[in-house]
Amino acid sequence: MADRMGGQMAFDFDELAREDARASLGEWSGAPLHFTMDYYPPHELDEAFAHWCFLNTRFDSYASSHTWHRAISIPGDMTVGGREHTASTFTAELRPRVGQEGPGGLLTQLICEPCEWHAIGADENHAVEAWHDHAFPGWRQLPVIPSQIRVRSERGLTKLATAWIAEHYPIEAQVPGAPIITERAPHGTRHVAGYSPWGGYDLSATALDRPAPATTPARRSLTRVLPEPLPPGSAPARPGRTLGG
């Protein structure tokens, strides 16, 4: 009986707290509790989604709130090099319910907090590519790992792939968060986070329409592969500015 009363009291206190929060919605100062295209740092989007769930419960929260929430398949952040650039991945569910009309689809947003930059795409791959254009300029010229090279096994990166990448990828491109590009089957088009040797993306050459050459050139210097870094101010930095992607 005591446990039952304690549970009921906790429920009542939670509901009272929710009522107080609903009455104070005008005082909320974080990211919007609804869909937005403006830039907000990751922690503010996390707080907004958590607050929406507190007010309305987590049940069906993705579809009901339309707010940005952490991508299910990429829950953590990724960094390049010495944290000059970061990637925080969020999604927003705008697809209509069955039998209803709705505003759109499932959107993906990648955020580089150090630069106050973000890219939003109706296609996840496009948002990922826009982030690489921002954080790793020149990545499109990296060698494509041929399909004959098995990149990963159940135990991780294969020895053959490790040797091939070490021989053909520029030393400067072998840094934390850097990507690789792999030749895929016709339907293997998704860019996969965390599958490069350095914790970056395994990018699909199929999606990029980049077939592996018959003979892949030996490693080149990054100075010939990667262009100059983006100049300051070239990426969107504040709410209301043009989005990348």
C-alpha positions as CSV (number, residue, x, y, z in Angstrom):
1,M,0.0,0.0,0.0
2,A,2.8,2.4,0.9
3,D,4.5,1.8,-2.5
4,R,1.3,2.5,-4.3
5,M,0.7,5.7,-2.4
6,G,4.3,6.8,-3.0
7,G,3.9,6.2,-6.8
8,Q,0.6,8.1,-6.9
9,M,2.2,11.1,-5.0
10,A,5.1,11.1,-7.5
11,F,2.7,11.1,-10.4
12,D,0.7,14.0,-8.9
13,F,3.9,16.0,-8.3
14,D,5.0,15.4,-11.8
15,E,1.7,16.5,-13.2
16,L,1.7,19.6,-11.1
17,A,5.2,20.4,-12.4
18,R,3.9,19.9,-16.0
19,E,1.0,22.2,-15.3
20,D,3.3,24.9,-14.0
21,A,5.6,24.5,-17.0
22,R,2.7,24.7,-19.4
23,A,1.5,27.9,-17.7
24,S,5.0,29.4,-18.0
25,L,5.6,28.6,-21.7
26,G,5.9,32.3,-22.4
27,E,9.1,32.3,-20.3
28,W,10.8,29.5,-22.3
29,S,14.0,31.0,-23.8
30,G,15.6,28.1,-25.5
31,A,15.3,26.7,-29.0
32,P,11.7,26.6,-30.2
33,L,9.4,23.8,-29.1
34,H,8.5,23.2,-32.7
35,F,10.2,22.8,-36.0
36,T,12.7,25.6,-37.0
37,M,15.1,26.1,-39.8
38,D,17.3,28.5,-37.8
39,Y,20.6,27.7,-36.3
40,Y,20.7,26.6,-32.6
41,P,23.6,24.8,-30.8
42,P,23.1,21.1,-30.1
43,H,22.6,21.5,-26.4
44,E,19.7,23.9,-27.0
45,L,18.0,21.5,-29.4
46,D,18.5,18.7,-26.8
47,E,16.9,20.9,-24.1
48,A,14.0,21.9,-26.3
49,F,13.2,18.3,-27.2
50,A,13.5,17.2,-23.6
51,H,11.2,20.0,-22.5
52,W,8.6,19.2,-25.1
53,C,8.6,15.6,-23.9
54,F,8.2,16.8,-20.3
55,L,5.2,18.8,-21.2
56,N,3.6,16.2,-23.5
57,T,5.3,12.8,-22.6
58,R,7.7,11.0,-24.9
59,F,4.9,8.9,-26.5
60,D,5.0,9.6,-30.3
61,S,7.2,12.6,-29.5
62,Y,9.1,12.6,-32.8
63,A,6.1,12.8,-35.0
64,S,4.0,15.0,-32.7
65,S,6.6,17.6,-31.8
66,H,8.3,18.1,-35.2
67,T,11.2,19.3,-33.2
68,W,14.9,18.4,-33.9
69,H,16.1,15.3,-32.0
70,R,19.3,13.3,-32.1
71,A,19.5,10.9,-35.1
72,I,18.7,7.4,-33.9
73,S,21.6,5.9,-35.9
74,I,24.1,8.6,-35.0
75,P,23.5,9.6,-31.3
76,G,26.9,11.1,-30.6
77,D,29.1,13.9,-32.0
78,M,32.0,13.6,-34.4
79,T,35.1,15.8,-34.6
80,V,37.7,16.4,-37.2
81,G,41.4,16.8,-36.3
82,G,41.7,18.9,-33.1
83,R,38.0,19.7,-32.8
84,E,38.2,22.6,-35.2
85,H,35.0,21.2,-36.7
86,T,32.3,19.0,-35.2
87,A,29.3,17.1,-36.5
88,S,26.2,16.8,-34.4
89,T,23.4,15.0,-36.3
90,F,19.7,15.7,-35.7
91,T,16.5,14.7,-37.5
92,A,13.0,16.2,-37.6
93,E,10.0,14.2,-38.4
94,L,7.7,16.1,-40.8
95,R,6.1,13.2,-42.6
96,P,2.3,13.1,-42.5
97,R,0.4,10.4,-40.6
98,V,-1.5,7.8,-42.6
99,G,-4.5,9.4,-44.3
100,Q,-3.3,12.9,-43.6
101,E,-1.5,15.6,-45.4
102,G,1.7,16.9,-43.9
103,P,4.4,19.6,-44.4
104,G,7.2,17.4,-45.7
105,G,9.4,14.4,-45.0
106,L,12.2,13.3,-42.6
107,L,14.8,16.0,-42.5
108,T,18.4,15.7,-41.4
109,Q,20.5,18.5,-39.9
110,L,24.3,18.4,-39.3
111,I,25.7,21.1,-37.0
112,C,29.3,22.4,-36.6
113,E,29.1,24.1,-33.3
114,P,32.6,25.7,-33.3
115,C,31.6,27.5,-36.5
116,E,27.9,28.1,-35.6
117,W,27.2,26.4,-39.0
118,H,24.5,24.0,-40.0
119,A,23.2,22.2,-43.1
120,I,19.6,20.9,-43.5
121,G,18.7,18.4,-46.1
122,A,15.6,16.4,-47.2
123,D,18.2,13.7,-48.1
124,E,20.5,12.6,-45.3
125,N,23.4,12.1,-47.8
126,H,23.1,15.6,-49.0
127,A,23.4,17.0,-45.5
128,V,26.4,14.8,-44.8
129,E,28.1,15.9,-48.0
130,A,27.5,19.5,-47.2
131,W,29.1,19.1,-43.8
132,H,32.2,17.5,-45.5
133,D,32.4,20.4,-47.9
134,H,32.5,22.6,-44.8
135,A,34.8,20.6,-42.5
136,F,37.0,18.7,-44.9
137,P,37.3,20.6,-48.2
138,G,38.8,18.5,-51.0
139,W,37.3,15.2,-49.8
140,R,35.6,14.6,-53.1
141,Q,39.0,14.0,-54.7
142,L,40.0,11.3,-52.3
143,P,40.7,7.9,-53.8
144,V,37.8,5.4,-54.1
145,I,38.5,2.1,-52.4
146,P,37.6,-0.6,-55.0
147,S,34.9,-3.1,-54.2
148,Q,37.4,-5.9,-54.4
149,I,38.9,-4.6,-51.2
150,R,36.8,-5.8,-48.3
151,V,36.9,-2.8,-45.9
152,R,35.3,-4.3,-42.8
153,S,34.7,-7.7,-41.2
154,E,32.9,-8.6,-38.0
155,R,36.0,-7.6,-36.1
156,G,36.4,-4.2,-37.7
157,L,38.7,-2.8,-40.4
158,T,40.4,-5.6,-42.4
159,K,44.2,-5.8,-42.8
160,L,43.9,-5.5,-46.6
161,A,41.8,-2.3,-46.4
162,T,44.2,-0.9,-43.8
163,A,47.2,-1.5,-46.1
164,W,45.4,-0.1,-49.2
165,I,44.3,3.1,-47.4
166,A,47.8,3.6,-45.9
167,E,49.3,3.4,-49.4
168,H,46.7,5.5,-51.4
169,Y,45.3,8.1,-49.0
170,P,47.3,11.3,-48.3
171,I,48.9,11.4,-44.8
172,E,47.1,14.7,-44.1
173,A,43.8,13.0,-44.8
174,Q,44.4,10.3,-42.2
175,V,43.2,12.3,-39.2
176,P,40.5,11.8,-36.6
177,G,37.1,12.2,-38.2
178,A,38.3,12.0,-41.8
179,P,36.3,10.0,-44.3
180,I,36.9,7.3,-46.8
181,I,35.1,6.7,-50.1
182,T,34.2,3.2,-51.0
183,E,32.8,1.6,-54.2
184,R,29.4,0.1,-53.5
185,A,26.8,-2.1,-55.1
186,P,24.2,-0.1,-57.1
187,H,21.8,0.2,-54.1
188,G,24.5,0.8,-51.5
189,T,24.1,4.5,-51.4
190,R,24.0,5.5,-47.7
191,H,27.0,7.4,-46.2
192,V,27.7,5.5,-42.9
193,A,29.1,7.4,-39.9
194,G,31.9,5.9,-37.8
195,Y,33.1,3.4,-40.5
196,S,36.3,5.1,-41.6
197,P,39.6,4.0,-39.8
198,W,39.5,7.4,-38.0
199,G,35.9,7.4,-36.8
200,G,34.7,9.4,-39.8
201,Y,32.2,8.5,-42.6
202,D,32.4,5.7,-45.1
203,L,31.1,7.7,-48.0
204,S,29.4,5.8,-50.9
205,A,31.0,6.4,-54.3
206,T,27.7,5.1,-55.8
207,A,25.8,8.0,-54.3
208,L,28.5,10.4,-55.5
209,D,28.6,8.8,-59.0
210,R,32.3,8.2,-58.6
211,P,33.3,4.8,-60.0
212,A,36.6,3.4,-58.8
213,P,39.3,3.7,-61.5
214,A,40.8,0.6,-63.1
215,T,44.2,1.6,-61.7
216,T,44.2,3.8,-58.6
217,P,47.1,6.2,-58.4
218,A,49.4,6.0,-55.5
219,R,49.1,8.3,-52.5
220,R,49.2,12.0,-53.3
221,S,50.0,14.9,-51.1
222,L,47.0,16.6,-49.5
223,T,48.3,19.9,-50.8
224,R,47.4,18.7,-54.3
225,V,44.2,17.0,-53.2
226,L,42.6,19.5,-50.9
227,P,41.9,23.1,-51.7
228,E,42.4,26.0,-49.3
229,P,40.2,26.0,-46.2
230,L,36.9,27.9,-46.5
231,P,37.5,31.6,-45.7
232,P,35.9,33.0,-42.5
233,G,32.3,33.9,-42.9
234,S,31.7,31.7,-45.8
235,A,29.4,29.3,-43.9
236,P,26.0,30.3,-42.4
237,A,26.5,31.4,-38.8
238,R,23.4,32.9,-37.4
239,P,19.6,32.4,-37.4
240,G,18.0,33.5,-40.6
241,R,21.1,33.2,-42.8
242,T,21.4,31.0,-45.8
243,L,21.6,27.3,-45.0
244,G,24.2,25.0,-46.5
245,G,23.2,21.8,-48.4
